[in-house]
Amino acid sequence: MGGRNRSRADLEEGRQAIRIIHEFDPFLWQISGNFGIRWYALPYIIGFVLAYLFLKRVARRGEVENLTDETLDTYIVYLFAGVLLGARFFHVFVFEFSNYGLDPLRWIAVWKGGLSFHGGLAGGMVGTYLFSRRYGVSFYALVDRVIIVAAFALGLGRIGNFINGEMPGTPYDGAFCVDYSQNRHMANPPQECRHPTQLYEMVKNWFIMGVLYLEYRYLKPRPGVIFWTFVTLYGLIRFFLMFVRDEVRVFGGLTLSQIFSALMAITGAAVLFWLTSRGSGERAPTG
């Protein structure tokens, strides 16, 4: 009996030892009050820089018709504007409108945080579509490449969410959990240990990035397959991960994010089936 008790005590001590005590400051550089450069901004900066460098290589190799150094500079502006506007619009008007109300100054206060992935994806697609129509560049040739870099940047973004203490998981007293209770930078830190859902999603995004890169590098799929593979995998995996994220359930025990993720997975799978069932056809150039 004594040996069994010691084993349980050792197990409990081990579980406590690997808990993450969250005391991170969300600001990389705090200028004044709630204004400054947050860690969360870095993934977006890194993501756009990597997308630019990757597409510059693609343009110089002539992989995408009509994509040149000059048009690429314009595309990055379209992409940035689309992602930022879409991400902010969804966050304010779809997910959090009850918290923002009819206050235009709060709508545009992106430096205080608040960007939606689903809106960013939709806005990025709109920006890419408008650019592709104006400059005669293939829509899928762009998004099939950009989405690989985006998946990597999204993984970095989840690290930013983790540092900010955003989107905590549900209460969890397991061996690998996050304790926010001692974080003086959070207004109302959760007192229970939580699932590190941000880190789960980091792994998810980098796993998807690996799948997309293998498709791009070795399988040479037809245009659109890489992008819709991302949409399908992201929506499917995120749908299940959201069961351990602490969010309001709005319908049938599901969160609003889960509903959008389910729609992503279903739409992506349907488009993938349509693309891959058309027989032999054009293949996406790879490098």
C-alpha positions in Angstrom: 0.0 0.0 0.0 2.9 2.4 0.9 4.6 1.8 -2.4 1.4 2.4 -4.3 0.9 5.7 -2.4 4.4 6.8 -3.3 3.8 6.0 -6.9 0.7 8.1 -6.9 2.6 11.0 -5.2 5.4 10.7 -7.7 2.9 10.8 -10.6 1.2 13.8 -9.1 4.6 15.5 -8.6 5.5 14.8 -12.2 2.2 16.1 -13.5 2.7 19.3 -11.5 6.3 19.7 -12.7 5.5 19.9 -16.4 2.6 22.4 -16.0 3.3 25.6 -17.9 3.1 28.6 -15.6 1.9 31.4 -17.9 3.4 34.8 -16.9 4.1 36.1 -20.4 3.9 39.8 -21.2 1.9 40.2 -24.5 4.0 43.2 -25.5 7.2 42.9 -27.4 7.5 46.7 -27.0 5.0 48.6 -24.9 4.9 52.2 -25.9 2.1 53.5 -23.7 -0.8 51.9 -21.9 -2.4 49.4 -24.2 -0.5 50.6 -27.2 2.6 49.1 -28.6 4.0 46.1 -30.6 2.6 42.8 -29.4 4.2 39.4 -29.9 1.1 38.6 -31.9 2.1 41.0 -34.6 5.3 39.2 -35.4 3.7 36.1 -37.1 1.9 38.4 -39.6 5.0 40.3 -40.4 7.1 37.2 -40.8 4.3 35.5 -42.8 4.1 38.3 -45.4 7.9 38.6 -45.6 8.2 34.9 -46.3 5.3 35.0 -48.8 7.0 37.8 -50.6 10.4 36.1 -50.7 8.8 32.8 -51.8 6.7 34.4 -54.6 9.7 36.5 -55.7 11.6 33.2 -56.3 8.5 31.9 -58.1 8.3 35.0 -60.3 11.9 35.0 -61.2 11.7 31.4 -62.3 8.7 32.1 -64.5 6.5 29.6 -62.8 3.4 31.8 -62.8 2.5 33.7 -66.0 2.4 37.5 -65.7 3.8 37.4 -62.1 6.9 39.7 -62.1 8.8 41.5 -59.5 6.7 44.6 -60.2 3.3 42.9 -60.1 4.4 40.9 -57.0 4.8 44.1 -55.1 1.3 45.1 -56.0 0.0 41.6 -55.1 1.4 41.8 -51.6 -0.5 45.0 -51.0 -3.8 43.4 -52.2 -3.1 40.4 -50.1 -2.3 42.4 -46.9 -5.3 44.6 -47.3 -7.6 41.6 -47.9 -6.3 39.6 -45.0 -6.4 42.5 -42.5 -9.8 43.8 -43.5 -11.4 40.3 -43.7 -9.9 39.2 -40.4 -11.0 42.3 -38.6 -14.5 42.4 -40.2 -15.2 38.8 -39.1 -13.9 39.4 -35.6 -16.0 42.5 -35.0 -19.2 41.8 -36.9 -19.5 38.0 -36.9 -17.8 36.7 -33.7 -17.7 39.7 -31.2 -20.3 42.3 -32.3 -22.0 42.2 -28.9 -18.7 43.4 -27.4 -18.0 46.2 -29.9 -21.5 47.6 -30.6 -21.9 50.7 -32.7 -18.5 52.2 -32.0 -16.5 52.7 -35.2 -13.4 53.7 -33.2 -13.3 50.3 -31.5 -14.0 48.6 -34.9 -10.7 49.8 -36.3 -8.5 49.4 -33.1 -6.6 46.4 -34.4 -3.6 47.3 -32.2 -5.7 46.1 -29.3 -6.0 42.6 -30.9 -8.8 40.8 -32.5 -8.4 39.1 -35.9 -10.4 36.2 -37.2 -8.8 33.4 -39.1 -11.9 32.6 -41.2 -12.2 36.3 -42.1 -8.5 36.5 -43.0 -8.8 33.5 -45.3 -11.9 35.0 -47.0 -10.3 38.4 -47.3 -7.1 36.9 -48.7 -9.0 35.0 -51.3 -10.9 38.2 -52.3 -7.7 40.2 -52.5 -6.0 37.5 -54.6 -9.0 37.2 -56.9 -9.1 41.0 -57.5 -5.4 41.1 -58.3 -5.6 38.0 -60.5 -8.4 39.5 -62.6 -6.6 42.9 -63.0 -3.2 41.5 -63.9 -4.1 38.3 -65.7 -2.4 36.0 -63.2 -3.9 32.6 -62.4 -5.8 32.7 -59.1 -4.9 29.1 -58.2 -1.3 29.5 -59.2 -1.0 32.1 -56.5 -3.1 30.7 -53.7 -1.6 27.2 -54.1 1.8 28.7 -53.2 0.8 31.4 -50.7 -1.2 28.9 -48.6 1.9 26.8 -47.8 3.7 29.9 -46.3 0.4 30.9 -44.7 0.2 27.5 -42.9 3.6 28.1 -41.4 2.8 31.7 -40.4 -0.5 30.5 -38.8 1.5 28.1 -36.6 3.6 31.1 -35.5 0.4 33.0 -34.9 -0.8 30.4 -32.4 2.4 30.9 -30.5 1.5 34.6 -30.4 -2.0 33.6 -29.1 -0.3 31.5 -26.4 1.9 34.4 -25.3 -1.1 36.8 -25.2 -3.1 34.3 -23.2 -5.8 34.3 -25.8 -8.2 31.5 -26.6 -7.4 29.4 -23.6 -8.6 25.8 -23.5 -11.2 24.2 -21.3 -10.2 23.3 -17.7 -7.8 20.4 -17.7 -5.8 18.9 -14.8 -3.7 16.6 -16.9 0.1 16.3 -17.2 0.4 19.0 -19.8 -1.7 22.1 -19.0 -1.3 25.8 -18.7 -1.7 27.7 -15.4 -2.7 31.3 -16.0 -3.5 32.1 -12.4 -0.3 34.0 -11.7 -0.3 36.2 -14.8 -0.5 39.8 -13.8 -0.8 40.9 -17.4 -4.3 39.3 -17.8 -7.4 41.2 -16.6 -9.2 38.0 -15.4 -6.8 35.1 -15.6 -8.5 31.6 -15.4 -7.8 30.0 -12.1 -8.0 26.4 -13.3 -5.3 24.7 -15.3 -6.2 24.6 -19.0 -5.7 22.7 -22.2 -2.9 24.4 -24.2 -5.1 24.6 -27.3 -3.0 27.3 -28.9 -0.1 24.9 -29.0 -2.3 22.1 -30.3 -3.2 24.4 -33.2 0.4 25.3 -33.8 1.1 21.6 -34.3 -2.0 21.3 -36.5 -0.9 24.2 -38.8 2.7 22.9 -39.2 1.4 19.4 -39.9 -0.8 20.8 -42.6 2.1 22.8 -44.0 4.1 19.6 -44.3 1.3 17.9 -46.2 0.9 20.9 -48.6 4.6 21.1 -49.3 4.8 17.4 -50.1 1.9 17.9 -52.5 3.6 20.9 -54.1 7.0 19.3 -54.3 6.3 15.7 -55.3 2.7 15.1 -56.4 2.3 17.9 -58.9 -1.5 18.2 -58.4 -3.7 20.2 -60.7 -4.3 23.9 -59.9 -6.5 24.4 -56.8 -5.8 21.0 -55.1 -3.2 22.3 -52.7 -5.4 25.2 -51.6 -8.5 23.1 -51.1 -6.5 20.5 -49.3 -5.6 23.2 -46.8 -9.2 24.3 -46.5 -10.3 20.7 -45.9 -7.7 19.7 -43.4 -7.8 22.9 -41.5 -11.5 22.9 -41.1 -11.7 19.2 -40.2 -8.9 19.2 -37.6 -9.9 22.5 -36.1 -13.5 21.4 -35.7 -12.4 18.6 -33.3 -9.8 20.8 -31.5 -12.5 23.3 -30.7 -14.1 20.8 -28.3 -11.2 21.6 -25.8 -11.2 25.4 -26.4 -13.1 27.6 -24.0 -15.7 29.3 -26.2 -19.5 29.9 -26.1 -21.6 27.1 -27.5 -24.1 28.6 -29.9 -25.9 25.7 -31.6 -26.1 22.0 -30.8 -23.2 22.2 -28.4 -21.0 23.7 -31.1 -19.1 27.0 -31.1 -19.4 29.5 -33.9 -15.8 28.7 -34.9 -16.7 25.0 -35.1 -19.6 25.8 -37.4 -17.4 27.8 -39.8 -14.7 25.1 -39.6 -17.3 22.4 -40.5 -18.4 24.4 -43.5 -14.7 24.8 -44.5 -14.2 21.0 -44.3 -17.3 20.1 -46.2 -16.8 22.8 -48.9 -13.1 21.8 -49.3 -13.8 18.1 -49.6 -16.5 18.8 -52.2 -14.3 21.0 -54.3 -11.4 18.5 -54.0 -13.7 15.7 -55.2 -14.8 17.8 -58.1 -11.2 18.8 -59.0 -9.8 15.3 -58.8 -12.7 13.5 -60.5 -12.4 15.5 -63.8 -9.8 13.1 -65.2 -6.5 14.1 -66.6 -5.9 17.8 -67.1 -3.6 20.7 -66.3 -1.1 20.1 -63.6 0.3 22.7 -61.3 3.9 23.6 -62.1 6.3 23.0 -59.2 9.8 24.0 -58.3 
